[in-house]
């Protein structure tokens, strides 16, 4: 868990640094950093999709995941509920910043594969790399959204911690195919977040979050059908 702890601390540190240095940064410079963050999010998202989509054994699954997950998220109105909750404690657009930060910190390939590698082999390389990226990202986001960005840190800890514990319990039964599919969907969500930051289109990314669980459900059902012999029959 040391890698996850380090990653969490870098987000806290970056948020504090960004908050206390933003007063010394002119408005136009903060706007440039904000634009850079949006472009970076798009680049990271497209890169994740382009790297993992050719490896996918189910190239249509991410489309189904986004469609089904988007419908569920919209029905639950996740984005509106989240922003309403955050607005109780902040008059700024903190909700938008937190949703962007959480996506960037949590659904990237490094943040998903990192805890798995740490749990299986004690290798924290991916997590340390992710921590370095998150330090910069959190600092930039905090220059715009303020110290409230620090609340993304416990979300990351719970996310990576859950993956770590699940891997410890499950061992090697988590297929690489599942990680690939989650990375594709995650890449699309990160790119969508970048599009929203640049104000090209409000993609309501939080409503798409349930999409991340669709590949998990697909592989669980597939595994159950396989061990029951049903797939072999058909």
Biotite code that builds the C-alpha atoms (Angstrom):
import biotite.structure as struc

atoms = struc.array([
    struc.Atom([0.000, 0.000, 0.000], chain_id="A", res_id=1, res_name="UNK", atom_name="CA", element="C"),
    struc.Atom([3.025, 2.306, 0.234], chain_id="A", res_id=2, res_name="UNK", atom_name="CA", element="C"),
    struc.Atom([2.642, 3.322, -3.411], chain_id="A", res_id=3, res_name="UNK", atom_name="CA", element="C"),
    struc.Atom([-1.002, 4.315, -2.895], chain_id="A", res_id=4, res_name="UNK", atom_name="CA", element="C"),
    struc.Atom([-0.122, 6.252, 0.270], chain_id="A", res_id=5, res_name="UNK", atom_name="CA", element="C"),
    struc.Atom([2.588, 8.175, -1.612], chain_id="A", res_id=6, res_name="UNK", atom_name="CA", element="C"),
    struc.Atom([0.163, 8.876, -4.477], chain_id="A", res_id=7, res_name="UNK", atom_name="CA", element="C"),
    struc.Atom([-2.447, 10.184, -2.036], chain_id="A", res_id=8, res_name="UNK", atom_name="CA", element="C"),
    struc.Atom([0.070, 12.441, -0.277], chain_id="A", res_id=9, res_name="UNK", atom_name="CA", element="C"),
    struc.Atom([1.231, 13.971, -3.572], chain_id="A", res_id=10, res_name="UNK", atom_name="CA", element="C"),
    struc.Atom([-2.343, 15.048, -4.366], chain_id="A", res_id=11, res_name="UNK", atom_name="CA", element="C"),
    struc.Atom([-2.627, 16.669, -0.948], chain_id="A", res_id=12, res_name="UNK", atom_name="CA", element="C"),
    struc.Atom([0.741, 18.379, -1.397], chain_id="A", res_id=13, res_name="UNK", atom_name="CA", element="C"),
    struc.Atom([-0.059, 19.515, -4.936], chain_id="A", res_id=14, res_name="UNK", atom_name="CA", element="C"),
    struc.Atom([-3.429, 20.936, -3.882], chain_id="A", res_id=15, res_name="UNK", atom_name="CA", element="C"),
    struc.Atom([-1.821, 22.917, -1.054], chain_id="A", res_id=16, res_name="UNK", atom_name="CA", element="C"),
    struc.Atom([0.976, 24.202, -3.297], chain_id="A", res_id=17, res_name="UNK", atom_name="CA", element="C"),
    struc.Atom([-1.461, 25.223, -6.034], chain_id="A", res_id=18, res_name="UNK", atom_name="CA", element="C"),
    struc.Atom([-3.789, 26.957, -3.595], chain_id="A", res_id=19, res_name="UNK", atom_name="CA", element="C"),
    struc.Atom([-1.113, 29.077, -1.930], chain_id="A", res_id=20, res_name="UNK", atom_name="CA", element="C"),
    struc.Atom([0.714, 29.985, -5.127], chain_id="A", res_id=21, res_name="UNK", atom_name="CA", element="C"),
    struc.Atom([-2.336, 30.968, -7.175], chain_id="A", res_id=22, res_name="UNK", atom_name="CA", element="C"),
    struc.Atom([-2.380, 34.472, -5.661], chain_id="A", res_id=23, res_name="UNK", atom_name="CA", element="C"),
    struc.Atom([0.999, 35.103, -7.213], chain_id="A", res_id=24, res_name="UNK", atom_name="CA", element="C"),
    struc.Atom([-0.173, 33.937, -10.633], chain_id="A", res_id=25, res_name="UNK", atom_name="CA", element="C"),
    struc.Atom([-1.943, 36.458, -12.842], chain_id="A", res_id=26, res_name="UNK", atom_name="CA", element="C"),
    struc.Atom([-5.445, 35.637, -14.092], chain_id="A", res_id=27, res_name="UNK", atom_name="CA", element="C"),
    struc.Atom([-4.314, 35.248, -17.690], chain_id="A", res_id=28, res_name="UNK", atom_name="CA", element="C"),
    struc.Atom([-1.612, 32.812, -16.603], chain_id="A", res_id=29, res_name="UNK", atom_name="CA", element="C"),
    struc.Atom([-4.101, 30.764, -14.614], chain_id="A", res_id=30, res_name="UNK", atom_name="CA", element="C"),
    struc.Atom([-6.284, 30.668, -17.719], chain_id="A", res_id=31, res_name="UNK", atom_name="CA", element="C"),
    struc.Atom([-3.359, 29.340, -19.758], chain_id="A", res_id=32, res_name="UNK", atom_name="CA", element="C"),
    struc.Atom([-2.696, 26.645, -17.138], chain_id="A", res_id=33, res_name="UNK", atom_name="CA", element="C"),
    struc.Atom([-6.388, 25.766, -17.191], chain_id="A", res_id=34, res_name="UNK", atom_name="CA", element="C"),
    struc.Atom([-6.339, 25.433, -20.983], chain_id="A", res_id=35, res_name="UNK", atom_name="CA", element="C"),
    struc.Atom([-3.178, 23.339, -20.759], chain_id="A", res_id=36, res_name="UNK", atom_name="CA", element="C"),
    struc.Atom([-4.929, 21.057, -18.266], chain_id="A", res_id=37, res_name="UNK", atom_name="CA", element="C"),
    struc.Atom([-7.833, 20.547, -20.647], chain_id="A", res_id=38, res_name="UNK", atom_name="CA", element="C"),
    struc.Atom([-5.536, 19.772, -23.570], chain_id="A", res_id=39, res_name="UNK", atom_name="CA", element="C"),
    struc.Atom([-3.474, 17.415, -21.412], chain_id="A", res_id=40, res_name="UNK", atom_name="CA", element="C"),
    struc.Atom([-6.600, 15.569, -20.294], chain_id="A", res_id=41, res_name="UNK", atom_name="CA", element="C"),
    struc.Atom([-7.672, 15.115, -23.910], chain_id="A", res_id=42, res_name="UNK", atom_name="CA", element="C"),
    struc.Atom([-4.207, 13.910, -24.901], chain_id="A", res_id=43, res_name="UNK", atom_name="CA", element="C"),
    struc.Atom([-4.032, 11.420, -22.009], chain_id="A", res_id=44, res_name="UNK", atom_name="CA", element="C"),
    struc.Atom([-7.508, 10.139, -22.778], chain_id="A", res_id=45, res_name="UNK", atom_name="CA", element="C"),
    struc.Atom([-6.918, 9.677, -26.493], chain_id="A", res_id=46, res_name="UNK", atom_name="CA", element="C"),
    struc.Atom([-3.551, 8.063, -25.761], chain_id="A", res_id=47, res_name="UNK", atom_name="CA", element="C"),
    struc.Atom([-5.153, 5.526, -23.414], chain_id="A", res_id=48, res_name="UNK", atom_name="CA", element="C"),
    struc.Atom([-7.783, 4.632, -26.005], chain_id="A", res_id=49, res_name="UNK", atom_name="CA", element="C"),
    struc.Atom([-5.316, 4.371, -28.899], chain_id="A", res_id=50, res_name="UNK", atom_name="CA", element="C"),
    struc.Atom([-2.932, 2.208, -26.850], chain_id="A", res_id=51, res_name="UNK", atom_name="CA", element="C"),
    struc.Atom([-5.514, -0.230, -25.514], chain_id="A", res_id=52, res_name="UNK", atom_name="CA", element="C"),
    struc.Atom([-8.193, -0.435, -28.202], chain_id="A", res_id=53, res_name="UNK", atom_name="CA", element="C"),
    struc.Atom([-5.987, -2.477, -30.609], chain_id="A", res_id=54, res_name="UNK", atom_name="CA", element="C"),
    struc.Atom([-5.431, -4.972, -27.761], chain_id="A", res_id=55, res_name="UNK", atom_name="CA", element="C"),
    struc.Atom([-9.140, -5.360, -27.047], chain_id="A", res_id=56, res_name="UNK", atom_name="CA", element="C"),
    struc.Atom([-10.769, -8.731, -27.666], chain_id="A", res_id=57, res_name="UNK", atom_name="CA", element="C"),
    struc.Atom([-14.168, -7.056, -27.491], chain_id="A", res_id=58, res_name="UNK", atom_name="CA", element="C"),
    struc.Atom([-13.836, -3.786, -29.482], chain_id="A", res_id=59, res_name="UNK", atom_name="CA", element="C"),
    struc.Atom([-17.545, -3.028, -29.183], chain_id="A", res_id=60, res_name="UNK", atom_name="CA", element="C"),
    struc.Atom([-17.659, -3.455, -25.396], chain_id="A", res_id=61, res_name="UNK", atom_name="CA", element="C"),
    struc.Atom([-16.533, 0.103, -24.643], chain_id="A", res_id=62, res_name="UNK", atom_name="CA", element="C"),
    struc.Atom([-19.382, 1.473, -26.798], chain_id="A", res_id=63, res_name="UNK", atom_name="CA", element="C"),
    struc.Atom([-21.904, -0.679, -24.933], chain_id="A", res_id=64, res_name="UNK", atom_name="CA", element="C"),
    struc.Atom([-20.305, 0.318, -21.629], chain_id="A", res_id=65, res_name="UNK", atom_name="CA", element="C"),
    struc.Atom([-20.541, 4.036, -22.357], chain_id="A", res_id=66, res_name="UNK", atom_name="CA", element="C"),
    struc.Atom([-24.135, 3.714, -23.594], chain_id="A", res_id=67, res_name="UNK", atom_name="CA", element="C"),
    struc.Atom([-25.415, 1.594, -20.701], chain_id="A", res_id=68, res_name="UNK", atom_name="CA", element="C"),
    struc.Atom([-23.341, 3.429, -18.103], chain_id="A", res_id=69, res_name="UNK", atom_name="CA", element="C"),
    struc.Atom([-24.449, 6.806, -19.451], chain_id="A", res_id=70, res_name="UNK", atom_name="CA", element="C"),
    struc.Atom([-28.109, 5.819, -19.247], chain_id="A", res_id=71, res_name="UNK", atom_name="CA", element="C"),
    struc.Atom([-27.696, 4.606, -15.665], chain_id="A", res_id=72, res_name="UNK", atom_name="CA", element="C"),
    struc.Atom([-25.748, 7.718, -14.643], chain_id="A", res_id=73, res_name="UNK", atom_name="CA", element="C"),
    struc.Atom([-28.304, 10.017, -16.243], chain_id="A", res_id=74, res_name="UNK", atom_name="CA", element="C"),
    struc.Atom([-31.176, 8.177, -14.574], chain_id="A", res_id=75, res_name="UNK", atom_name="CA", element="C"),
    struc.Atom([-29.410, 8.548, -11.217], chain_id="A", res_id=76, res_name="UNK", atom_name="CA", element="C"),
    struc.Atom([-28.515, 12.161, -12.080], chain_id="A", res_id=77, res_name="UNK", atom_name="CA", element="C"),
    struc.Atom([-25.046, 11.697, -10.598], chain_id="A", res_id=78, res_name="UNK", atom_name="CA", element="C"),
    struc.Atom([-23.605, 14.956, -11.940], chain_id="A", res_id=79, res_name="UNK", atom_name="CA", element="C"),
    struc.Atom([-26.378, 17.154, -10.567], chain_id="A", res_id=80, res_name="UNK", atom_name="CA", element="C"),
    struc.Atom([-26.374, 15.421, -7.180], chain_id="A", res_id=81, res_name="UNK", atom_name="CA", element="C"),
    struc.Atom([-22.598, 15.714, -6.889], chain_id="A", res_id=82, res_name="UNK", atom_name="CA", element="C"),
    struc.Atom([-22.539, 19.407, -7.816], chain_id="A", res_id=83, res_name="UNK", atom_name="CA", element="C"),
    struc.Atom([-25.405, 20.107, -5.434], chain_id="A", res_id=84, res_name="UNK", atom_name="CA", element="C"),
    struc.Atom([-23.509, 18.408, -2.607], chain_id="A", res_id=85, res_name="UNK", atom_name="CA", element="C"),
    struc.Atom([-20.298, 20.318, -3.322], chain_id="A", res_id=86, res_name="UNK", atom_name="CA", element="C"),
    struc.Atom([-22.121, 23.645, -3.709], chain_id="A", res_id=87, res_name="UNK", atom_name="CA", element="C"),
    struc.Atom([-23.192, 23.420, -0.074], chain_id="A", res_id=88, res_name="UNK", atom_name="CA", element="C"),
    struc.Atom([-19.596, 23.915, 0.966], chain_id="A", res_id=89, res_name="UNK", atom_name="CA", element="C"),
    struc.Atom([-18.216, 26.029, -1.875], chain_id="A", res_id=90, res_name="UNK", atom_name="CA", element="C"),
    struc.Atom([-19.537, 28.913, -3.955], chain_id="A", res_id=91, res_name="UNK", atom_name="CA", element="C"),
    struc.Atom([-16.960, 28.264, -6.698], chain_id="A", res_id=92, res_name="UNK", atom_name="CA", element="C"),
    struc.Atom([-16.983, 25.630, -9.441], chain_id="A", res_id=93, res_name="UNK", atom_name="CA", element="C"),
    struc.Atom([-15.295, 23.169, -7.109], chain_id="A", res_id=94, res_name="UNK", atom_name="CA", element="C"),
    struc.Atom([-17.626, 20.391, -8.219], chain_id="A", res_id=95, res_name="UNK", atom_name="CA", element="C"),
    struc.Atom([-16.343, 20.685, -11.775], chain_id="A", res_id=96, res_name="UNK", atom_name="CA", element="C"),
    struc.Atom([-12.757, 20.683, -10.540], chain_id="A", res_id=97, res_name="UNK", atom_name="CA", element="C"),
    struc.Atom([-13.246, 17.671, -8.274], chain_id="A", res_id=98, res_name="UNK", atom_name="CA", element="C"),
    struc.Atom([-14.984, 15.645, -10.966], chain_id="A", res_id=99, res_name="UNK", atom_name="CA", element="C"),
    struc.Atom([-12.130, 16.422, -13.363], chain_id="A", res_id=100, res_name="UNK", atom_name="CA", element="C"),
    struc.Atom([-9.470, 15.686, -10.772], chain_id="A", res_id=101, res_name="UNK", atom_name="CA", element="C"),
    struc.Atom([-11.026, 12.420, -9.641], chain_id="A", res_id=102, res_name="UNK", atom_name="CA", element="C"),
    struc.Atom([-11.230, 11.185, -13.225], chain_id="A", res_id=103, res_name="UNK", atom_name="CA", element="C"),
    struc.Atom([-7.639, 12.174, -13.980], chain_id="A", res_id=104, res_name="UNK", atom_name="CA", element="C"),
    struc.Atom([-6.325, 10.635, -10.762], chain_id="A", res_id=105, res_name="UNK", atom_name="CA", element="C"),
    struc.Atom([-8.394, 7.453, -10.675], chain_id="A", res_id=106, res_name="UNK", atom_name="CA", element="C"),
    struc.Atom([-9.313, 6.140, -14.126], chain_id="A", res_id=107, res_name="UNK", atom_name="CA", element="C"),
    struc.Atom([-5.949, 6.353, -15.836], chain_id="A", res_id=108, res_name="UNK", atom_name="CA", element="C"),
    struc.Atom([-4.134, 3.146, -16.737], chain_id="A", res_id=109, res_name="UNK", atom_name="CA", element="C"),
    struc.Atom([-1.369, 3.828, -14.191], chain_id="A", res_id=110, res_name="UNK", atom_name="CA", element="C"),
    struc.Atom([-3.880, 4.247, -11.369], chain_id="A", res_id=111, res_name="UNK", atom_name="CA", element="C"),
    struc.Atom([-5.562, 0.940, -12.230], chain_id="A", res_id=112, res_name="UNK", atom_name="CA", element="C"),
    struc.Atom([-2.569, -1.213, -13.138], chain_id="A", res_id=113, res_name="UNK", atom_name="CA", element="C"),
    struc.Atom([-0.392, 0.293, -10.379], chain_id="A", res_id=114, res_name="UNK", atom_name="CA", element="C"),
    struc.Atom([-2.227, -1.226, -7.387], chain_id="A", res_id=115, res_name="UNK", atom_name="CA", element="C"),
    struc.Atom([-2.417, -4.585, -9.204], chain_id="A", res_id=116, res_name="UNK", atom_name="CA", element="C"),
    struc.Atom([1.360, -4.658, -9.790], chain_id="A", res_id=117, res_name="UNK", atom_name="CA", element="C"),
    struc.Atom([1.949, -3.552, -6.202], chain_id="A", res_id=118, res_name="UNK", atom_name="CA", element="C"),
    struc.Atom([-0.270, -6.280, -4.781], chain_id="A", res_id=119, res_name="UNK", atom_name="CA", element="C"),
    struc.Atom([1.026, -9.094, -6.987], chain_id="A", res_id=120, res_name="UNK", atom_name="CA", element="C"),
    struc.Atom([4.737, -8.292, -7.220], chain_id="A", res_id=121, res_name="UNK", atom_name="CA", element="C"),
    struc.Atom([5.433, -5.512, -4.709], chain_id="A", res_id=122, res_name="UNK", atom_name="CA", element="C"),
    struc.Atom([6.339, -3.274, -7.650], chain_id="A", res_id=123, res_name="UNK", atom_name="CA", element="C"),
    struc.Atom([5.333, 0.368, -7.002], chain_id="A", res_id=124, res_name="UNK", atom_name="CA", element="C"),
    struc.Atom([6.901, 1.817, -10.165], chain_id="A", res_id=125, res_name="UNK", atom_name="CA", element="C"),
    struc.Atom([3.553, 2.575, -11.804], chain_id="A", res_id=126, res_name="UNK", atom_name="CA", element="C"),
    struc.Atom([2.198, 4.186, -8.643], chain_id="A", res_id=127, res_name="UNK", atom_name="CA", element="C"),
    struc.Atom([5.272, 6.362, -8.139], chain_id="A", res_id=128, res_name="UNK", atom_name="CA", element="C"),
    struc.Atom([5.033, 7.494, -11.762], chain_id="A", res_id=129, res_name="UNK", atom_name="CA", element="C"),
    struc.Atom([1.345, 8.237, -11.295], chain_id="A", res_id=130, res_name="UNK", atom_name="CA", element="C"),
    struc.Atom([2.127, 10.126, -8.084], chain_id="A", res_id=131, res_name="UNK", atom_name="CA", element="C"),
    struc.Atom([4.546, 12.405, -9.944], chain_id="A", res_id=132, res_name="UNK", atom_name="CA", element="C"),
    struc.Atom([1.934, 13.191, -12.590], chain_id="A", res_id=133, res_name="UNK", atom_name="CA", element="C"),
    struc.Atom([-0.760, 13.769, -9.959], chain_id="A", res_id=134, res_name="UNK", atom_name="CA", element="C"),
    struc.Atom([1.478, 16.171, -8.035], chain_id="A", res_id=135, res_name="UNK", atom_name="CA", element="C"),
    struc.Atom([1.654, 18.461, -11.064], chain_id="A", res_id=136, res_name="UNK", atom_name="CA", element="C"),
    struc.Atom([-1.993, 17.946, -12.029], chain_id="A", res_id=137, res_name="UNK", atom_name="CA", element="C"),
    struc.Atom([-3.334, 18.670, -8.538], chain_id="A", res_id=138, res_name="UNK", atom_name="CA", element="C"),
    struc.Atom([-1.216, 21.825, -8.276], chain_id="A", res_id=139, res_name="UNK", atom_name="CA", element="C"),
    struc.Atom([-2.535, 23.151, -11.589], chain_id="A", res_id=140, res_name="UNK", atom_name="CA", element="C"),
    struc.Atom([-6.151, 22.329, -10.740], chain_id="A", res_id=141, res_name="UNK", atom_name="CA", element="C"),
    struc.Atom([-5.825, 23.951, -7.301], chain_id="A", res_id=142, res_name="UNK", atom_name="CA", element="C"),
    struc.Atom([-4.686, 27.238, -8.888], chain_id="A", res_id=143, res_name="UNK", atom_name="CA", element="C"),
    struc.Atom([-8.168, 27.422, -10.411], chain_id="A", res_id=144, res_name="UNK", atom_name="CA", element="C"),
    struc.Atom([-10.453, 25.565, -7.989], chain_id="A", res_id=145, res_name="UNK", atom_name="CA", element="C"),
    struc.Atom([-8.639, 26.147, -4.694], chain_id="A", res_id=146, res_name="UNK", atom_name="CA", element="C"),
    struc.Atom([-7.798, 24.078, -1.648], chain_id="A", res_id=147, res_name="UNK", atom_name="CA", element="C"),
    struc.Atom([-11.020, 22.074, -2.009], chain_id="A", res_id=148, res_name="UNK", atom_name="CA", element="C"),
    struc.Atom([-9.217, 19.906, -4.582], chain_id="A", res_id=149, res_name="UNK", atom_name="CA", element="C"),
    struc.Atom([-7.633, 18.177, -1.598], chain_id="A", res_id=150, res_name="UNK", atom_name="CA", element="C"),
    struc.Atom([-10.865, 16.188, -1.179], chain_id="A", res_id=151, res_name="UNK", atom_name="CA", element="C"),
    struc.Atom([-9.971, 14.172, -4.264], chain_id="A", res_id=152, res_name="UNK", atom_name="CA", element="C"),
    struc.Atom([-7.138, 12.560, -2.276], chain_id="A", res_id=153, res_name="UNK", atom_name="CA", element="C"),
    struc.Atom([-9.282, 10.263, -0.088], chain_id="A", res_id=154, res_name="UNK", atom_name="CA", element="C"),
    struc.Atom([-11.251, 9.218, -3.194], chain_id="A", res_id=155, res_name="UNK", atom_name="CA", element="C"),
    struc.Atom([-8.010, 8.097, -4.834], chain_id="A", res_id=156, res_name="UNK", atom_name="CA", element="C"),
    struc.Atom([-6.945, 6.274, -1.667], chain_id="A", res_id=157, res_name="UNK", atom_name="CA", element="C"),
    struc.Atom([-10.226, 4.356, -1.480], chain_id="A", res_id=158, res_name="UNK", atom_name="CA", element="C"),
    struc.Atom([-10.126, 3.594, -5.230], chain_id="A", res_id=159, res_name="UNK", atom_name="CA", element="C"),
    struc.Atom([-6.550, 2.314, -5.361], chain_id="A", res_id=160, res_name="UNK", atom_name="CA", element="C"),
    struc.Atom([-6.865, 0.673, -1.950], chain_id="A", res_id=161, res_name="UNK", atom_name="CA", element="C"),
    struc.Atom([-9.914, -1.272, -3.110], chain_id="A", res_id=162, res_name="UNK", atom_name="CA", element="C"),
    struc.Atom([-8.104, -2.463, -6.242], chain_id="A", res_id=163, res_name="UNK", atom_name="CA", element="C"),
    struc.Atom([-5.085, -3.454, -4.119], chain_id="A", res_id=164, res_name="UNK", atom_name="CA", element="C"),
    struc.Atom([-7.174, -5.444, -1.610], chain_id="A", res_id=165, res_name="UNK", atom_name="CA", element="C"),
    struc.Atom([-9.251, -7.052, -4.364], chain_id="A", res_id=166, res_name="UNK", atom_name="CA", element="C"),
    struc.Atom([-6.069, -8.159, -6.114], chain_id="A", res_id=167, res_name="UNK", atom_name="CA", element="C"),
    struc.Atom([-4.669, -9.594, -2.867], chain_id="A", res_id=168, res_name="UNK", atom_name="CA", element="C"),
    struc.Atom([-7.868, -11.588, -2.380], chain_id="A", res_id=169, res_name="UNK", atom_name="CA", element="C"),
    struc.Atom([-8.345, -12.582, -6.015], chain_id="A", res_id=170, res_name="UNK", atom_name="CA", element="C"),
    struc.Atom([-4.718, -13.264, -6.894], chain_id="A", res_id=171, res_name="UNK", atom_name="CA", element="C"),
    struc.Atom([-4.086, -13.795, -10.594], chain_id="A", res_id=172, res_name="UNK", atom_name="CA", element="C"),
    struc.Atom([-7.704, -14.349, -11.591], chain_id="A", res_id=173, res_name="UNK", atom_name="CA", element="C"),
    struc.Atom([-8.139, -10.706, -12.669], chain_id="A", res_id=174, res_name="UNK", atom_name="CA", element="C"),
    struc.Atom([-7.696, -10.971, -16.457], chain_id="A", res_id=175, res_name="UNK", atom_name="CA", element="C"),
    struc.Atom([-5.537, -8.522, -18.372], chain_id="A", res_id=176, res_name="UNK", atom_name="CA", element="C"),
    struc.Atom([-8.441, -8.226, -20.795], chain_id="A", res_id=177, res_name="UNK", atom_name="CA", element="C"),
    struc.Atom([-10.536, -6.589, -18.058], chain_id="A", res_id=178, res_name="UNK", atom_name="CA", element="C"),
    struc.Atom([-7.817, -4.033, -17.307], chain_id="A", res_id=179, res_name="UNK", atom_name="CA", element="C"),
    struc.Atom([-7.631, -3.288, -21.033], chain_id="A", res_id=180, res_name="UNK", atom_name="CA", element="C"),
    struc.Atom([-11.375, -2.675, -21.327], chain_id="A", res_id=181, res_name="UNK", atom_name="CA", element="C"),
    struc.Atom([-11.496, -0.470, -18.219], chain_id="A", res_id=182, res_name="UNK", atom_name="CA", element="C"),
    struc.Atom([-8.540, 1.516, -19.540], chain_id="A", res_id=183, res_name="UNK", atom_name="CA", element="C"),
    struc.Atom([-10.357, 2.149, -22.830], chain_id="A", res_id=184, res_name="UNK", atom_name="CA", element="C"),
    struc.Atom([-13.505, 3.377, -21.098], chain_id="A", res_id=185, res_name="UNK", atom_name="CA", element="C"),
    struc.Atom([-11.394, 5.378, -18.653], chain_id="A", res_id=186, res_name="UNK", atom_name="CA", element="C"),
    struc.Atom([-9.526, 6.988, -21.540], chain_id="A", res_id=187, res_name="UNK", atom_name="CA", element="C"),
    struc.Atom([-12.782, 8.124, -23.118], chain_id="A", res_id=188, res_name="UNK", atom_name="CA", element="C"),
    struc.Atom([-13.939, 9.606, -19.803], chain_id="A", res_id=189, res_name="UNK", atom_name="CA", element="C"),
    struc.Atom([-10.663, 11.494, -19.321], chain_id="A", res_id=190, res_name="UNK", atom_name="CA", element="C"),
    struc.Atom([-10.884, 12.880, -22.873], chain_id="A", res_id=191, res_name="UNK", atom_name="CA", element="C"),
    struc.Atom([-14.501, 13.890, -22.218], chain_id="A", res_id=192, res_name="UNK", atom_name="CA", element="C"),
    struc.Atom([-13.364, 15.683, -19.081], chain_id="A", res_id=193, res_name="UNK", atom_name="CA", element="C"),
    struc.Atom([-10.803, 17.610, -21.132], chain_id="A", res_id=194, res_name="UNK", atom_name="CA", element="C"),
    struc.Atom([-13.495, 18.603, -23.619], chain_id="A", res_id=195, res_name="UNK", atom_name="CA", element="C"),
    struc.Atom([-15.587, 19.934, -20.733], chain_id="A", res_id=196, res_name="UNK", atom_name="CA", element="C"),
    struc.Atom([-12.637, 21.869, -19.273], chain_id="A", res_id=197, res_name="UNK", atom_name="CA", element="C"),
    struc.Atom([-12.070, 23.576, -22.620], chain_id="A", res_id=198, res_name="UNK", atom_name="CA", element="C"),
    struc.Atom([-15.788, 24.381, -22.716], chain_id="A", res_id=199, res_name="UNK", atom_name="CA", element="C"),
    struc.Atom([-16.152, 22.742, -26.109], chain_id="A", res_id=200, res_name="UNK", atom_name="CA", element="C"),
    struc.Atom([-19.101, 20.733, -24.819], chain_id="A", res_id=201, res_name="UNK", atom_name="CA", element="C"),
    struc.Atom([-20.392, 19.842, -21.368], chain_id="A", res_id=202, res_name="UNK", atom_name="CA", element="C"),
    struc.Atom([-20.118, 16.068, -21.527], chain_id="A", res_id=203, res_name="UNK", atom_name="CA", element="C"),
    struc.Atom([-21.530, 15.577, -17.991], chain_id="A", res_id=204, res_name="UNK", atom_name="CA", element="C"),
    struc.Atom([-18.712, 13.138, -17.392], chain_id="A", res_id=205, res_name="UNK", atom_name="CA", element="C"),
    struc.Atom([-19.870, 12.115, -13.927], chain_id="A", res_id=206, res_name="UNK", atom_name="CA", element="C"),
    struc.Atom([-23.041, 10.670, -15.443], chain_id="A", res_id=207, res_name="UNK", atom_name="CA", element="C"),
    struc.Atom([-20.794, 8.379, -17.487], chain_id="A", res_id=208, res_name="UNK", atom_name="CA", element="C"),
    struc.Atom([-18.944, 6.970, -14.445], chain_id="A", res_id=209, res_name="UNK", atom_name="CA", element="C"),
    struc.Atom([-21.123, 3.809, -14.209], chain_id="A", res_id=210, res_name="UNK", atom_name="CA", element="C"),
    struc.Atom([-19.593, 2.881, -17.586], chain_id="A", res_id=211, res_name="UNK", atom_name="CA", element="C"),
    struc.Atom([-16.467, 1.739, -15.710], chain_id="A", res_id=212, res_name="UNK", atom_name="CA", element="C"),
    struc.Atom([-18.431, -1.043, -14.008], chain_id="A", res_id=213, res_name="UNK", atom_name="CA", element="C"),
    struc.Atom([-20.017, -2.480, -17.167], chain_id="A", res_id=214, res_name="UNK", atom_name="CA", element="C"),
    struc.Atom([-16.815, -4.324, -18.290], chain_id="A", res_id=215, res_name="UNK", atom_name="CA", element="C"),
    struc.Atom([-16.497, -5.765, -14.761], chain_id="A", res_id=216, res_name="UNK", atom_name="CA", element="C"),
    struc.Atom([-20.048, -7.104, -14.886], chain_id="A", res_id=217, res_name="UNK", atom_name="CA", element="C"),
    struc.Atom([-19.456, -8.440, -18.405], chain_id="A", res_id=218, res_name="UNK", atom_name="CA", element="C"),
    struc.Atom([-16.372, -10.413, -17.359], chain_id="A", res_id=219, res_name="UNK", atom_name="CA", element="C"),
    struc.Atom([-18.013, -11.730, -14.175], chain_id="A", res_id=220, res_name="UNK", atom_name="CA", element="C"),
    struc.Atom([-20.982, -13.013, -16.188], chain_id="A", res_id=221, res_name="UNK", atom_name="CA", element="C"),
    struc.Atom([-18.640, -14.429, -18.828], chain_id="A", res_id=222, res_name="UNK", atom_name="CA", element="C"),
    struc.Atom([-16.623, -16.234, -16.129], chain_id="A", res_id=223, res_name="UNK", atom_name="CA", element="C"),
    struc.Atom([-19.754, -17.698, -14.524], chain_id="A", res_id=224, res_name="UNK", atom_name="CA", element="C"),
    struc.Atom([-21.055, -18.913, -17.890], chain_id="A", res_id=225, res_name="UNK", atom_name="CA", element="C"),
    struc.Atom([-17.673, -20.449, -18.675], chain_id="A", res_id=226, res_name="UNK", atom_name="CA", element="C"),
    struc.Atom([-17.352, -22.438, -15.440], chain_id="A", res_id=227, res_name="UNK", atom_name="CA", element="C"),
    struc.Atom([-20.956, -23.597, -15.814], chain_id="A", res_id=228, res_name="UNK", atom_name="CA", element="C"),
    struc.Atom([-20.170, -24.872, -19.309], chain_id="A", res_id=229, res_name="UNK", atom_name="CA", element="C"),
    struc.Atom([-22.935, -22.742, -20.855], chain_id="A", res_id=230, res_name="UNK", atom_name="CA", element="C"),
    struc.Atom([-20.605, -20.891, -23.236], chain_id="A", res_id=231, res_name="UNK", atom_name="CA", element="C"),
    struc.Atom([-19.155, -24.146, -24.541], chain_id="A", res_id=232, res_name="UNK", atom_name="CA", element="C"),
    struc.Atom([-22.646, -25.435, -25.228], chain_id="A", res_id=233, res_name="UNK", atom_name="CA", element="C"),
    struc.Atom([-23.597, -22.444, -27.363], chain_id="A", res_id=234, res_name="UNK", atom_name="CA", element="C"),
])
